């Protein structure tokens, strides 16, 4: 009877050793490889999440830039070419001058200037007015919300004598979208 329990325990120990060598050590290697692979995939997932966040932020910035571009494009004067746009600008400024007691002595559409790669139609006016009306005109040009205009040149000469007034030479330009 004494040999049977030793034999049973011996077979059991040998079985456990064989199970450990054959099955458990192989499984342990697979488990270690899977854990390492899981760690790599976790890092990759975190990187993809960060990249997704960057792309979402870039998409938001792009949409905002498109909205700003659309708003600015809406303020650009529209016309076939710079001559047509220059005439439109000239007409709008001429109308403002006549509505606000600013005497237009002469006006002309000048050769277009350049801003970056765009032509800037330019109109030149010679005006006779007083200071309050001049301030209204400058404010109208600078704060014009319908179109993007800017004063390219402004010369003011104070005329004295029987009819004191200001003689203004004014060049205004705009950019346009054909």
ABEGO torsion letter per residue (X at the ends): XAAAAAAAAAAAAAAAAAAAAAAAAAAAAAAAAAAAAAAAAAAAAAAAAAAAAAAAAAAAAAAAAAAAAAAAAAABBBBABAAAAAAAAAAAAAAAAAAAGBBBABBBBBBBBBBEABBBBBBBBBBBBBAAAAAAAAAAAAABAABBBBBABBBBBBBBEABBBBBBBBBBBBBBBX
